[in-house]
Amino acid sequence: MTASISTRVPHQSAIRIAVALGLAATALSQAAMAADVLVVTDSRHPVQAPAGARVIELDQAGRIEAELSAGLPADSARAAAIVQQRLRDGGQELQRRIARAYQDVADAWGLGIAKLPAVVVDRRYVVYGDADVARAVARIETHRRAQP
């Protein structure tokens, strides 16, 4: 949805309207971000997510596994030893990344996400296919106001 300002509006009025629209958009995005916003995507579907939105990348676990298995030798015993060393070297931070990646997949599956990207608000409303999270949240907020 594109807003336009008529050229017949005097300059000062156009500025006031633009400022009012900007303030309204800021208030809307702040109100929307107060809600629980979850974005489910993957590396092939980049999104523009504002601060405060939780972003789940479904292929994160696979990317971590690829990091751990990069350049491994054909000898399975040596490969296993190298992966174990990489896991030790990664420490608690790597363990948290792995756990979070798999928990994220479980969370998305639990919501029944059917398409990417998905923007979910309050675990109840979803917009599929919009990479602009703020726009998707605004669409949800408009729907919520129209359908109380």
Helices and strands as residue ranges (DSSP letters): H 11-34, E 37-41, E 54-57, H 60-69, H 76-111, E 118-121, E 125-128, H 133-146
